[in-house]
Structure formats: C-alpha cells, structure tokens
Amino acid sequence: MAIMTDGDSADKGHIGGSRPRIGRRGLTAPLRHTGGVPPGPDHLPTGAVMPGLRLESWRSRAVLGVVLVSMAAGFGQFGVVAALGDVARAFGRIGDQATLADQAGLSGTVLGAGLGIIRLASLLALPLTGLADRLGRRPLLLATVSAGLVVTVVSAASPGYWWFVAVFALGRPLLSAASALSQVVAAEQTSSHDRARAVALVTAGYGIGAGLTAIVHSLASSTLGFRGTVALALVPLALVPVVARWVTEPDRFAVADAARDHPTPVLGAVGPRFRARLLVLVALAFAVAMMTGPANTFVFLYAQNVRHLSGAVTASMVLAAGVTGLVGLLVGRWMADRVGRRPTGALGTVGIALAAALAYSGSRTALAVGYVLGVLAGSLLAPAVGSLVNELFPTEVRASVAGWFLVAGVVGASVGLVAFGAVADAGDRFGLAALVTVLPFGLGAALFWCVPETRGREPEELWPSG
C-alpha cells in the first residue's frame, strides 16, 4: 500500500519528491507490537507477514497500475521484433536467391548482431534497477517507462539500419528496467497468497502490450511500416500520467528504507550472503534467455519473409498465442501456488526449448503450433520464476537482484541471437539453428532445484540471518 502524507489519498502521488520514511509520512497501518520496530524474520511463523505492513490484493488498483506500466514497456520494446521483417526490407535488399539475406533483405548475421546490440544495451538497466533500492520503486518505475517510450518514438526517424539499432538501443535499458521493477513492486505489494497472481498479471500486461504491437503491425504493415509501428509508442506514453496515479510505493520498501543507512549507491550491490542464490538465478536467466531470445525475436521475420505468411494469418497466430498465454498464466499461477515454484518453472523451461525446436522445424503448421506452444510454456514459467526471484531476497537488495537477473537474461539473449543468426546463415536453415543454439538449454531446468522452494512463504521468512 502507498506511503501517504497526512490528508493525501493513495492516488495522488507524484514522480520524484522525498523518499518514503516512517514518522512524519507514517505507515498506512500502525505497527502492532511494542517499541514500533518490526520483529526480525527469525521470529515470524511460516506464512506470516511482518507487522505494520499493509499489503494489497492482486486485483487492487496499486497492482493494476504496475500492470499497465508493464504493458506500456512491452508495447515499446516489442516494436522492433514485430516489425523486424519491414526493418530488414527497408534497410536491405530482397533478392531472388535462396539465401537468408535474399529472402529477408539483410543477412542473419547482420540482423543478429543488430538485435544483439539492442539486447546488450539492456545491461544499463542494472544501475537503474539498483537505484530503486536507494531512491524508491515508484519514481524509478515511472521515470524509466516515460523516458524509454520517448526514445522509442524518436527511433522511428532513423535514416539507416545501424542508426535505428543505436537509437532504439538507447531506450531498451529504460524499458527493461521498468519491466523488471513492475514485477518487484507487484511482489512487494502482495502476500504469499496473492503474489503469484500479481506476478502473473504483470507478465500478462507485458504480453498484451507486446501482442498489440504484433497484431497492429501484422494487419497494417503496408500502411504503417516499421516506422509507424515503432512511433505508436506515443499512445502508451500519453497514458503514463494517468497510470501514475495508481502506482504507489510498497510498504516493504518504506520499512527497509527507514531501518538502514543510505550509502552511495553501487551498481547492483548484493551482499556476500546472498550471492550463492544470485549465481544460481543468474545462470537460470542466462539459460532461459538463450532460448527465448532467438526463438521469439526471429519468429516474425521467419513467418513473413521466409515462410511468407500473410498479415492476417500472422495476426491470427498472435491472437491464438494470446489465448494460450492466458491459459499458461492461469495454470502456471495455480501450479506455482499448489505444486511449487520449482517444478512449475522447470516444466515451463523444458516446454520453451521443445516449442522453439518445433516452430523452426520447417513447415507453416509447425511454425504456428510451435509459436503458440512456446507462448504457453513461457507463460507457465513466468509466475513461478517471477515469484521465486522476488521471494528469495530481502527488500534492501530485491531491486538490485532483479537487475542482475535482467542482465543475465540480456547476455543470454544476445549470445543466442548472434549464434542463431550465424548458424542460420551458414546452413540457410532456421531449424538447424534452433537445434544447435536453443534446444540444449532446456537442461537449465535442473537449476531450479539449487535454490529453496518458496511456495506459501513470505520474503521475510527467507532472509538469511546475518
């Protein structure tokens, strides 16, 4: 719940301002124990919430606000993926040979390198998410999504391919930080009972934003081109001031912020006692991104420029994936809460690898089925891994951990894109590229059993004692 000044309502926050504190600004719910200092996590029973925290329902306006921010980030980030075929045609040259460069307009190596640069730019999201542990979740969340959308709109005017890559890459870390912080805020605003639902809803928001970009481009590519598709980021940008009224600072951050000193921020600083868990999650993020990076990014280029699917068929494929994505989120949320975060995440990880191999195996039917099943598997994974990442660490480093998880994913996706493009160029076969660079990383599912199961537990219970 929000930290409010006397007489203010929860929806009258603003970007910037002083950092939330206990005292003059006060907690929305009083501490229910002597001395006004929350008890340590070692004294909390299983499933208990630290006294003094007012938490939200997954359906609350505070959670829906970060869902809309996540949707805006997805809309802005996915423009280059949805319009990749048009980007290749606009800046390249279609030939009559069977090579990938002649079919697409640009070679797989050039496309992979450009996309890899855009992905690698997200490394700059690490200091941005880390600053949220110092300055607060809300101001960083709103500032990054606003600035990221502005830069994305500017990229539509790029005069050449590498100019487009450079400008679009400037907005990528801002939108990546906004996406990562959306999950942090949703997790901190909710209890164990609602957390997987809230994380699933934030993931759905990102997917809806990305899906809208893909559908709009598929149906209106001849009118909009890649420039019009990317420039549509103006729409969510105009809505950010409205959404900002719903976004609030979590009580968990206010308590942690008031209880510690405030040294100069360091890039994603995470103490030694948390690093073993962090290394496991970093490895897991790398493995998943090695699969999802090329599998998701090349799919529309493959559909439009290689398999020559019509815009209507591509849009139908995206709509079908939207349905299976919703099913995946619902089932993933249920499994994460009933079966556990680890088995649910492992199942989703293996599913992503198998679906990607199917999608690029050669036929139009396999492409459609593989894409739809890949979205299902990714949606199944999201509530489990999103909850796990936020539950395994205390509030004072949670945003920094989200930054490292994001960075590992960026590196994995970038390596995957370059490798996928190079293999596809060498053999003129997307199927071979998927088998070599995607399928083996499904074994990363085993990493889930290197960290504790967090189902039914609050983050306060899982803090390692110092």
TIVEX-419766 format. One record per residue: x, y, z of N, C-alpha, C, O in turn. Coordinates in steps of 0.001 Angstrom, whole numbers, plus 500000, padded with zeros to 6 digits. Example, Ala and Ser with C-alpha at 12.3 -4.5 7.8 and 13.67 -1.06 7.14 Angstrom:
513190494310507800512300495500507800513200496700507800514236496681508465;512850497750507080513670498940507140512900500030507870513409501138508039;
***
This chain:
500837498806500000500000500000500000500869501239500000502042501173500368;500311502368499593501087503588499481501529504111500831500885503845501846;502619504851500850503002505649501989502483507040501708502886507646500716;501611507568502536500909508795502209501215509889503220501416509613504403;501250511127502752501320512254503659499952512465504276498943511990503755;499925513181505390498656513407506078497675514103505151497964515151504573;496491513483505027495426514083504237495473513736502768494542514081502040;496536513054502286496612512686500877495929511356500655495891510509501547;495391511175499467494825509876499087495877509083498352496888509635497916;495645507781498211496651506882497632496934507179496183498004506839495679;495987507813495494496195508006494060496681509414493717496544509856492576;497254510128494710497736511469494431499238511573494559499765512631494904;499948510455494277501405510506494325501953511263493134501222511632492216;503261511485493171503892512186492072505288511641491851505893511048492744;505788511853490645507139511414490336508116512304491081507973513527491087;509090511701491697510080512470492431509661512665493860508973511811494419;510050513754494467509712514001495856510654513272496781511563512571496337;510428513444498086511315512825499064511051511346499186509955510880498871;512031510606499635511936509165499795510993508842500934511013509549501942;510149507792500829509217507444501896509962507147503198511016506510503184;509411507609504319510006507372505627508913507040506625507755507419506453;509301506325507674508393506122508784508503507341509686509613507807509943;507414507859510161507447509025511032506482510055510503505268509859510555;507010511154509991506161512234509519505200511757508434504026512127508419;505722510922507517504855510425506450504018509246506924502892509057506464;504571508439507856503782507406508504503453506202507647503385506305506422;503249505052508289502742503874507610501224503921507602500611504461508523;500613503354506561499155503378506471498510502522507551497377502788507952;499220501487508033498707500655509121499713500698510265500905500516510020;499278500932511518500220501057512624500877499726512945500296498664512720;502102499792513476502772498590513941502017498040515141501547498798515990;501901496713515208501064496106516236501900495446517320501531494396517846;503035496071517657503850495475518683504587496583519431504679497704518930;505105496293520603505740497279521458507035497771520840507804496992520278;507270499087520949508545499654520540508561500189519132509487500921518785;507563499860518274507490500408516926508532499882515970508687500447514887;509265498822516312510264498241515415509816496844515025509576496019515907;509693496545513734509220495222513323510133494136513853511347494325513922;509556492980514236510382491877514692511201491315513552510820491446512388;512325490688513872513153490079512844512457488903512209511555488321512812;512858488532510983512231487434510261512370486102510978511553485203510776;513408485960511824513580484695512521512455484428513514512259483286513929;511706485478513904510644485326514879509267485215514232508255485183514931;509222485156512911507941485080512230507568483632511943508409482862511480;506302483243512213505861481902511852505720481772510341505669482773509627;505658480521509854505552480276508421504322480961507847503221480833508382;504518481687506758503415482359506088503016483669506716502075484310506249;503716484098507786503342485327508473503932486537507759504991486453507137;503227487671507860503682488931507308504181489799508445503567489832509511;505284490503508236505812491385509263504747492392509697504138493038508844;504512492541510989503517493514511459503828494914510952504989495300510817;502763495667510673502931497031510190502862497153508690502765498267508175;502910496036507957502831496086506503501377495986506070500666495059506459;500945496933505272499617496837504680499798496380503243500372497096502422;499309495191502943499504494588501631498222494655500815497125494821501347;498396494522499516497285494692498583496797493357498036497531492368498041;495562493335497568495057492214496785495669492275495392496028493354494920;495790491138494736496315491120493371495406491868492412495825492205491305;494150492138492821493214492874491975493133494345492337492305495063491777;493966494816493255493891496201493712494365497172492633495021496787491665;494018498422492827494423499454491876495937499637491867496519499934490823;496576499464493018498032499606493082498729498572492202499709498888491527;498224497336492208498801496292491365498450496530489897499296496359489020;497219496917489633496821497178488250497627498320487641497865498340486433;498049499271488475498881500359487971500202499861487410500618500286486332;500871498957488137502146498440487629501920497482486465502800497322485619;500750496842486409500410496018485246500365496892483991500874496502482940;499759498065484103499669498965482954501043499510482559501315499706481375;501907499756483547503279500159483226503991499045482471504686499303481488;503819497810482926504419496665482246503885496534480822504633496198479904;502600496797480639502009496744479303502647497794478391502942497516477229;502857498994478921503483500052478137504913499669477748505341499914476620;505649499065478690507015498634478396507026497562477316507870497598476420;506097496605477386506010495564476369505685496128474999506246495693473993;504777497101474958504401497722473689505602498417473063505836498297471860;506364499145473880507512499861473354508643498946472934509253499157471886;508935497927473738510069497057473453509835496133472269510780495805471551;508602495708472051508352494656471069508216495186469650508094494404468707;508237496518469485508077497072468147509113496574467168508782496250466028;510367496506467594511430496073466691511274494606466317511637494215465208;510742493786467218510540492366466925509391492189465942509514491474464947;508266492851466232507091492714465367507366493220463957506871492654462982;508152494281463851508395494898462543509749494517461953510222495190461037;510386493455462453511734493113462005511788492831460504512758493188459835;510746492193459980510717491939458541510729493227457747511439493326456746;509960494216458169509943495510457492511261496254457660511725496926456739;511862496130458839513174496744459067514184496180458079514944496930457466;514194494854457923515138494206457005514887494628455562515829494872454808;513615494713455181513299495129453803513639496593453560514133496951452491;513369497452454569513587498888454396515065499231454269515429500121453500;515910498543455007517328498879455034518195497880454260519411498052454178;517576496836453693518320495838452940517812495736451514517257496693450974;518004494575450909517593494373449515517140492933449325517896491997449587;515898492759448865515348491434448605515875490925447263515816491637446260;516393489687447244516888489082446009516052487881445612515035487578446237;516496487200444563515738486047444079516458484728444351516116483695443775;517462484773445236518178483565445583517564482926446837516637483472447436;518098481762447219517531481024448345518210481350449673517856480800450716;519202482263449621519900482578450869518996483381451789518028484003451350;519329483355453075518549484097454062518572485590453766517548486259453901;519733486128453363519849487558453066518930487961451917518319489029451961;518825487120450889517958487437449753516482487340450125515664488118449634;516142486395450983514743486239451386514296487333452353513174487831452264;515186487703453279514802488637454329515156490078453997514458490994454430;516235490301453230516684491651452949518024491939453582518841492650452997;518270491405454765519547491506455459519937490112455926519071489272456172;521223489864456047521669488534456461521326488265457922521111489190458706;521278486995458269521013486620459648522082487139460589521797487479461737;523335487199460096524422487697460943524237489177461247524412489601462390;523882489974460227523669491412460434522473491645461349522532492460462270;521384490918461086520201491067461933520505490628463366520127491299464326;521191489493463494521517489002464826522425489958465580522249490165466781;523404490546464878524310491488465525523565492744465976523775493233467085;522693493260465107521925494447465478521012494194466657520944494994467589;520312493076466608519426492727467722520220492444468990519775492748470097;521419491848468812522270491601469970522700492896470632522745492980471860;523019493913469830523389495219470386522223495827471150522405496376472237;521026495728470580519850496257471267519641495538472593519345496163473612;519797494225472568519657493461473818520738493837474826520451494036476006;521978493933474359523078494240475259522923495612475893523413495845476998;522252496514475211522020497839475789521252497743477095521351498626477948;520485496668477252519721496493478490520611496266479700520129496292480833;521908496041479480522828495933480608522803497207481456523045497168482662;522508498330480808522438499594481533521227499658482456521103500578483265;520335498678482334519196498629483264519635498268484669518916498546485629;520816497645484813521284497239486136521424498419487098520862498364488191;522151499487486738522206500607487680520858501275487900520603501815488977;519995501245486898518674501861487066517825501095488071517207501695488951;517792499769487944517020498990488910517666499050490286516961499069491295;519003499080490346519687499194491626519358500486492342519269500510493570;519177501569491586518814502847492196517457502784492895517191503560493813;516609501870492465515304501739493112515436501245494550514532501470495355;516544500575494893516793500187496280517227501381497120517232501308498348;517591502476496464518048503671497169517014504786497140516776505442498155;516402505002495988515523506144495792514042505810495831513207506710495923;513708504542495764512304504158495788511856503522494498512394503806493428;510853502647494606510363501921493422509579502834492485509802502834491274;508658503613493055507721504380492242508402505408491330508131505420490129;509281506273491864509882507270490971510708506655489857510679507138488725;511445505593490162512252504948489116511366504269488079511651504327486883;510300503630488531509399502929487621508786503890486614508792503619485414;508265504992487086507589505938486199508568506710485319508276506995484157;509727507046485876510717507781485080511273506922483952511435507407482833;511571505644484231512163504788483201511182504469482079511565504468480910;509925504199482415508977503876481352508709505106480488508565504979479272;508640506289481089508395507508480310509555507809479376509348508037478184;510778507811479907511942508121479080512151507063477998512520507391476870;511916505796478338512090504726477364511141504856476187511542504626475046;509903505216476440508931505381475362509280506580474489509089506537473274;509787507644475092510195508817474306511300508444473316511218508786472136;512325507748473791513433507352472908512946506390471817513397506467470674;512040505499472164511499504561471183510800505296470052510962504942468884;510033506305470387509356507105469358510383507786468457510212507813467239;511431508329469032512473509007468250513148508052467266513536508467466174;513292506774467639513970505808466761513241505604465440513842505129464476;511971505951465376511208505783464128511752506658463010511508506375461837;512480507711463347513013508618462322514410508240461862515043509017461146;514910507081462246516292506679461923516502506575460411515664506010459708;517628507122459903517870507105458454518473505812457912518468505605456699;518990504940458767519610503707458310519524502623459364519132502891460500;519888501391458999519733500258459913520524500446461199519984500266462291;521802500806461080522622500918462277522249502132463102522413502125464322;521746503180462452521180504304463214519977503841464028519830504195465198;519117503043463390517941502528464090518359501674465278517806501799466370;519335500809465058519827499963466148520339500823467299520032500559468461;521126501859466969521727502694468008520681503458468806520742503489470035;519718504078468119518725504889468833517759504001469617517455504287470775;517278502928468993516359502035469692517037501438470927516401501227471960;518344501170470799519090500592471918519147501542473114519248501084474252;519085502855472880519110503807473987517866503689474862517925503919476070;516749503331474252515517503198475023515341501846475671514549501691476601;516083500863475178515910499490475666516179499338477163515368498713477846;517288499882477717517520499683479154516477500351480023516165499864481110;515938501457479556514907502154480332513636501312480424513055501168481500;513210500758479293512007499929479304512252498595479996511345498050480626;513468498062479885513799496828480597513750497040482103513242496193482838;514279498171482562514228498489483987512786498633484454512432498153485530;511954499288483654510542499448484020509850498100484126509057497879485041;510145497190483190509547495861483222509977495088484463509148494462485125;511277495129484783511782494415485961511210494990487249510824494241488147;511154496313487345510635496951488564509133496721488728508630496712489852;508420496538487629506988496233487731506765494945488515505864494871489350;507584493931488246507446492679488970507862492829490431507250492237491320;508906493625490676509337493860492059508224494516492857507910494080493965;507629495559492302506564496282493014505356495380493247504785495371494337;504966494617492218503821493715492376504080492687493468503189492379494259;505303492152493514505642491158494532505657491773495926505208491143496884;506168492992496050506259493626497361504916494115497873504726494246499082;503991494384496977502684494884497386501763493785497892500711494086498456;502127492517497707501204491415497967501789490404498944502999490359499167;500901489592499524501306488499500405501520487237499581501286487223498373;501967486179500247502216484917499557500968484406498846501062483802497777;499804484646499434498546484168498857498277484804497493497733484152496601;498658486081497326498338486825496105499535487048495190499372487543494075;500752486684495649501946487112494921502038486506493524502285487225492556;501845485204493408501947484579492087500880485129491144501124485272489946;499694485440491681498648486043490854499082487425490359498895487762489190;499660488214491256500089489559490877501206489503489840501189490262488871;502177488609490036503274488469489072502737487994487725503172488468486675;501794487060487758501190486578486509500470487716485788500517487811484562;499808488572486553499070489683485950500033490681485312499759491202484230;501157490948485974502165491847485400502738491241484121502927491945483129;503014489938484142503503489253482940502481489331481816502831489557480658;501212489142482169500147489240481167500102490646480579499882490813479379;500309491661481426500318493028480928501407493238479890501164493834478840;502604492751480180503702492867479219503342492123477923503562492633476825;502792490923478065502427490138476888501350490806476052501394490754474823;500383491433476711499326492129475974499914493307475204499573493534474043;500806494059475865501438495176475168502227494720473959502128495314472885;503013493662474131503787493121473017502877492569471929503124492777470741;501820491862472336500895491286471375500159492336470564499925492153469369;499792493441471212499114494513470488500005495075469382499537495356468279;501283495233469685502220495715468662502265494748467483502215495165466326;502359493454467785502440492453466729501169492418465886501238492309464661;500013492511466533498748492462465795498581493690464916498210493579463747;498857494863465481498729496099464706499649496056463488499236496412462384;500882495626463684501809495580462548501378494546461522501471494794460320;500906493390461977500502492339461045499355492788460154499312492446458972;498432493547460713497244493964459970497454495253459182496744495510458210;498420496058459597498582497369458951500020497640458540500424498799458450;500801496592458288502212496797457959502392497577456663503328498369456544;501512497365455694501653498077454426501404499566454589501920500375453818;500616499928455587500325501340455848501330501961456804501842503053456559;501607501254457898502461501814458937503945501624458658504749502519458921;504314500447458119505713500118458023506328500003459411505620500068460416;507637499834459466508249499717460788508269501064461500508225501106462730;508335502162460758508396503485461388507079503803462108507085504285463241;505980503535461455504689503789462088504442502897463282503877503332464286;504870501631463173504690500689464275505457501145465511504920501137466619;506714501542465319507530501986466446507006503303467016507007503497468232;506560504206466144506066505509466590504773505406467409504424506336468136;504066504277467292502840504096468082503102504065469587502161504080470379;504376504020469984504702504121471410504228505436472002504193505587473223;503860506394471149503269507650471631501991507409472415501677508166473334;501249506367472064499970506110472727500158505762474208499576506436475059;500956504723474552501161504465475979501881505605476693501650505827477882;502752506333475986503435507470476599502429508511477070502581509075478154;501408508769476269500392509757476641499583509315477856499020510150478564;499520508000478101498708507476479209499491507354480518498890507100481561;500813507528480492501620507365481707501172508296482835501082507836483973;500878509602482583500439510459483691499156509967484366498967510173485565;498282509322483604497048508778484190497364507557485040496872507428486161;498189506661484502498558505445485216499334505770486484499234505043487473;500110506856486469500942507232487620500119507413488886500635507214489986;498864507783488754498007507982489926497704506681490655497349506683491834;497848505580489944497552504283490555498784503637491185498658502773492053;499961504049490756501196503414491213501599503973492576501689505190492741;501842503103493549502188503523494900503488502878495353503931501883494779;504095503447496381505329502913496948504991501785497923504181501993498825;505585500595497772505267499484498685505707499766500120506751500380500343;504913499319501090505275499447502500506576498714502811507360499159503649;506801497601502139508031496841502408509265497704502164510231497642502923;509230498510501102510367499391500847510468500469501915511570500801502350;509339501020502344509362502076503354509979501592504663510762502308505288;509624500374505075510175499820506316511677499601506179512446499982507061;512099498980505061513524498716504866514304500017504722515438500122505190;513703500995504080514375502266503844514605503027505145515629503691505303;513659502932506079513769503647507348514712502961508324515186503587509272;514989501676508102515739500893509082517224500760508764517924500001509434;517722501480507758519123501276507374519771502605507023519098503611506802;521093502578506979521846503723506500521739503778504975521314502819504331;522128504905504423521998505083502979523339505457502367523597506636502123;524192504479502114525474504760501481525295505115500013524216504946499444;526346505597499422526297505910497993525955504654497202526580503615497414;524969504719496285524587503515495543525747502941494730526530503681494133;525843501623494718526818500911493907526039500099492886524918499674493166;526611499874491704525879499183490643525409497806491099526213496880491207;524129497670491365523565496365491684524240495665492840524443494453492779;524601496391493903525334495786495016524488494748495734523376495047496169;525000493542495860524335492454496577525366491831497517526435491410497074;525050491771498809525995491298499811526408489849499615525709489087498947;527556489460500203528086488098500025527116487006500443527096485939499828;526314487243501470525444486163501953524324485828500983523677484790501121;524086486696500001523020486424499028523560485910497697522776485555496816;524882485862497530525445485659496198525320484231495685525258484026494472;525283483243496564525125481866496081523773481702495381523690481135494292;522717482208496027521404482153495378521394482986494104520822482584493091;522032484149494165522044485028492994522720484355491806522234484470490681;523828483656492030524538482993490940523664481928490272523689481771489051;522899481205491074522004480193490502520955480858489619520683480396488511;520370481939490114519328482624489349519901483280488096519238483327487060;521124483785488188521775484358487009521986483281485942521740483522484760;522437482107486351522622481007485399521297480584484778521228480290483585;520254480554485590518935480190485090518429481223484081517905480863483027;518588482498484406518151483555483487518899483469482168518306483654481105;520201483190482225521003483059481005520476481915480145520308482075478936;520215480770480757519751479601480001518397479852479349518199479513478182;517470480440480089516142480710479531516234481724478391515579481564477361;517050482770478578517163483803477550517871483291476297517577483757475196;518794482344476439519425481735475265518381481097474358518565481013473144;517281480647474961516204480043474174515214481091473685514903481148472496;514721481917474598513650482849474237514137483989473354513366484513472550;515431484394473490515938485483472660515757485207471180514988485907470522;516443484204470631516265483918469199514895483348468860514353483648467797;514322482530469745513034481899469436511945482942469238511142482826468312;511904483952470087510859484970469997511202486082469013510308486621468361;512470486433468894512847487608468117512817487350466619512418488233465860;513224486178466174513279485886464743511951485355464197511812485182462986;510984485095465063509804484362464616508989485135463582508476484533462639;508857486465463735508041487215462777508785487432461468508169487443460403;510094487604461533510892487637460305510754486316459563510562486300458348;510851485220460283510736483885459689509352483679459075509225483116457988;508311484141459782506942483963459300506665484797458049506058484314457093;507116486052458064506745486971456990507687486904455791507236486969454647;508991486774456038509958486871454941510433485525454412510888485435453272;510334484473455232510805483155454809509635482228454495509601481615453428;508665482118455423507502481264455186506377482005454480505398481386454062;506499483316454340505572484153453591504118484017454066503198483885453260;503937484052455370502585484065455909501972485449455715502662486461455845;500696485492455410500023486779455231499876487488456572499996486872457631;499616488787456513499418489548457742498258489016458559498327488980459788;497181488597457882496012488081458599496339486779459322495909486564460455;497103485911458659497479484642459293498407484892460475498270484255461520;499347485814460312500258486137461415499495486721462598499756486370463748;498546487617462308497727488196463382496909487113464086496765487137465308;496375486166463316495609485065463918496495484214464817496070483757465877;497736484009464376498695483245465171498969483954466502499062483310467547;499098485276466453499339486049467674498115486002468588498258485880469805;496919486099468016495704486027468833495571484660469495495212484565470669;495862483602468740495814482255469321496827482126470443496551481505471469;498013482720470248499027482687471296498577483475472518498937483140473646;497786484529472293497245485275473426496347484412474301496369484516475527;495554483555473654494681482647474409495507481627475183495278481407476373;496468481005474502497287480010475202498177480669476258498503480054477273;498567481917476016499339482630477025498540482858478281499060482712479387;497264483220478122496391483398479283496207482082480019496258482037481248;495994481008479261495860479686479884497140479327480637497090478816481756;498290479600480008499561479301480654499746480064481950500243479510482930;499353481330481966499472482125483189498563481596484287498966481521485448;497343481231483926496405480703484928496890479372485488496878479155486700;497315478487484598497815477186485053499132477362485812499357476717486836;499995478236485304501267478483485972501080479060487362501784478672488294;500139479982487511499846480552488828499339479481489771499770479405490922;498406478636489276497842477580490111498930476584490518499015476200491684;499752476170489566500814475214489878501853475819490829502333475145491740;502194477084490613503190477723491479502717477761492926503518477609493848;501410477963493126500855478037494482500522476669495061500544476501496281;500220475706494233499789474391494721500894473336494627501076472551495558;501629473309493519502668472304493310504028472825493755504815472083494343;504308474086493482505573474681493869506180475505492767505902475284491588;507023476468493151507678477326492166508655476514491310508718476703490095;509411475617491933510479474919491218509967473969490141510420474071489001;509036473039490441508567472149489364507832472882488251507924472503487083;507106473928488614506396474699487587507386475392486661507222475378485441;508418476000487250509434476660486438510186475699485555510476476018484402;510509474532486068511236473532485283510407473061484092510932472911482989;509118472828484313508243472397483230508167473454482130508224473129480944;508038474717482529507985475786481544509273475908480755509242476155479550;510402475739481419511707475854480751511887474781479680512305475082478562;511575473545480015511672472455479039510702472684477888511034472433476729;509497473161478210508500473421477181508948474467476174508670474336474982;509640475508476638510141476553475739511118475967474728511042476271473537;512031475130475198513030474528474310512373473662473235512716473768472057;511441472819473630510792471917472676509934472687471678509904472352470495;509238473717472152508370474503471270509191475265470232508791475354469072;510342475817470642511189476548469696511713475621468602511731475986467426;512139474424468994512623473461468004511524473111467004511793472955465813;510287472989467486509161472690466599508853473863465667508623473663464474;508849475079466202508470476256465415509362476444464194508879476835463131;510648476175464332511588476408463242511926475129462469512914475081461736;511098474097462640511413472809462016511148472776460514511645471879459834;510371473737459969510279473795458509508937474070457885508893474665456808;507827473670458498506531473866457856505768475030458492506069475448459610;504791475538457771503967476630458298503164476170459511503007476902460488;502661474940459424501882474411460556502751474285461800502334474647462900;503960473769461614504876473628462749505222474989463339505353475126464555;505371476004462474505654477355462948504530477861463842504780478355464942;503294477738463370502155478242464140501994477483465449501822478091466506;502050476154465381501877475347466590503022475584467572502798475735468773;504249475616467053505400475830467925505368477188468598505697477307469778;504966478229467845504885479569468430503833479629469536504079480173470613;502677479071469259501592479080470240501978478297471493501720478745472610;502596477124471309503016476328472458504171476995473211504287476853474428;505023477721472483506115478439473143505594479524474057506111479718475157;504571480236473609503951481255474464503303480600475679503376481133476787;502669479450475476502075478712476588503139478344477625502938478529478826;504279477818477143505346477402478060505961478596478777506233478527479976;506182479691478051506745480883478681505816481474479725506264481963480762;504520481426479447503532481936480408503431481029481632503207481505482744;503594479729481426503614478787482539504797479079483457504679478988484679;505934479429482865507154479704483618507073481005484412507582481081485531;506443482018483846506541483377484381506103483547485831506864484132486603;504918483072486261504537483284487657505486482612488644505756483150489718;505988481438488278506874480709489182508215481407489332508673481636490451;508848481748488218510181482345488297510095483779488818510987484227489538;509035484499488462508873485852488964508690485886490466509258486742491144;507906484968490988507720484878492442509010484457493120509395485033494137;509680483461492569510892482923493174511976483990493308512590484128494366;512207484738492243513254485761492248512994486802493331513929487247493997;511744487192493514511421488240494487511289487720495911511402488497496859;511051486421496083510875485861497424512186485433498076512263485326499300;513205485191497276514453484650497819515372485700498437516406485352499007;515009486991498331515912488050498781515168489098499597513974489314499392;515875489753500529515244490795501335515014492070500537515557492245499446;514204492949501099513786494154500396514950495048500011514930495652498939;515982495148500875517049496104500611517901495767499395518641496628498920;517825494554498878518584494205497672517690493667496562518194493247495520;516384493669496762515491492992495811515549493612494417515596492883493427;515547494929494320515605495566493003516953495324492332517022495157491115;518032495305493132519352495010492563519411493587492020519987493346490959;518814492647492746518746491265492270517966491194490966518363490492490036;516852491924490899516076491960489656516934492490488513516819492031487376;517803493468488825518698493988487795519684492956487310519915492845486106;520280492185488228521225491136487833520526490030487045521087489506486083;519320489677487444518547488669486719518276489150485299518364488385484338;517946490429485187517711491029483877518980491022483038518941490682481856;520104491395483641521385491448482923521762490063482394522192489928481249;521601489040483230521911487686482786521046487293481595521516486648480657;519786487685481643518911487417480514519330488161479264519252487626478158;519776489397479438520247490194478304521447489534477639521492489404476416;522416489118478445523609488475477891523232487170477187523707486892476086;522378486376477828521952485120477217521237485332475902521510484635474925;520312486300475866519576486564474633520493487084473536520338486719472371;521457487942473906522378488497472909523257487412472307523436487359471090;523805486547473154524617485437472660523766484522471782524207484078470722;522561484250472227521668483388471459521321483960470103521284483230469112;521064485276470043520713485907468775521855485837467769521647485493466605;523060486163468222524213486138467322524492484708466857524729484477465671;524464483753467780524718482358467419523651481822466481523968481140465506;522386482124466764521279481661465933521416482221464518521287481488463538;521682483537464419521816484157463107522974483588462314522854483369461108;524103483345462982525276482811462296525027481401461776525394481087460644;524404480542462592524112479169462164523085479166461041523207478393460090;522067480030461143521055480107460090521675480561458771521292480072457708;522628481489458828523329481935457621524142480811456997524108480605455784;524875480083457840525790479054457348525060477940456618525525477457455586;523917477533457155523202476423456538521920476811455857521215475952455327;521593478126455859520319478607455326519153477821455926518158477547455254;519298477467457198518255476665457844518007477174459257518900477161460104;516781477621459496516397478059460836516268476862461763516555476963462956;515836475725461220515652474529462050516946474075462684516981473734463867;518025474070461891519329473688462421519779474675463494520337474274464516;519540475957463264519929476970464244519210476750465572519809476904466636;517924476390465512517164476145466736517693474918467476517810474927468702;518008473871466730518506472646467366519850472865468056520104472305469123;520714473685467440522060473877467957522111474905469079522819474703470066;521367476010468943521522477128469876520396477256470896520518478039471838;519310476514470737518162476663471646517912475392472459517878475430473689;517742474289471775517284473062472432518148472626473623517586472221474640;519490472687473550520293472190474678520061472939475987520286472384477062;519615474186475911519486474982477128518217474660477922517997475212479000;517389473770477385516274473280478176516726472533479421515973472401480386;517985472036479391518542471350480560518734472286481745518941471833482871;518666473581481494518763474552482582517641474422483595517703475020484669;516616473648483265515512473428484203515995472849485529515378473079486569;517101472097485497517622471484486718518080472523487740518169472214488928;518372473749487298518853474781488206517813475192489251518167475731490299;516546474942488971515512475306489939515705474577491268515301475084492314;516315473398491237516484472623492466517757473000493233518136472330494193;518409474083492794519588474584493512519230475722494470520106476253495153;517950476099494526517504477134495462516318476595496255515679475638495816;516001477187497422514889476687498231513537476898497553513365477822496758;512591476036497876511208476229497448510591477338498301510743477337499523;509903478277497669509341479424498396507817479421498449507221480359498977;507191478404497924505727478361497910505152478504499325505586477816500249;504175479401499484503491479570500759504288480302501820503901480303502989;505407480933501433506255481613502407506416483086502032506380483452500857;506592483913503050506810485331502834508304485608502705509124484871503252;508666486690501971510095487013501828510799487197503170511975486858503303;510094487729504158510703487966505458511207486682506121512166486716506894;510563485552505821510980484273506408512261483744505763512978482951506372;512547484172504553513615483557503767514905484371503767515859484022503071;514940485441504534516167486213504593517215485404505328516950484942506438;518367485217504772519451484550505528519820485393506737519920486615506628;520022484765507881520406485507509073521841485959508945522697485200508491;522115487209509348523440487773509164524404487333510230525569487729510211;
***
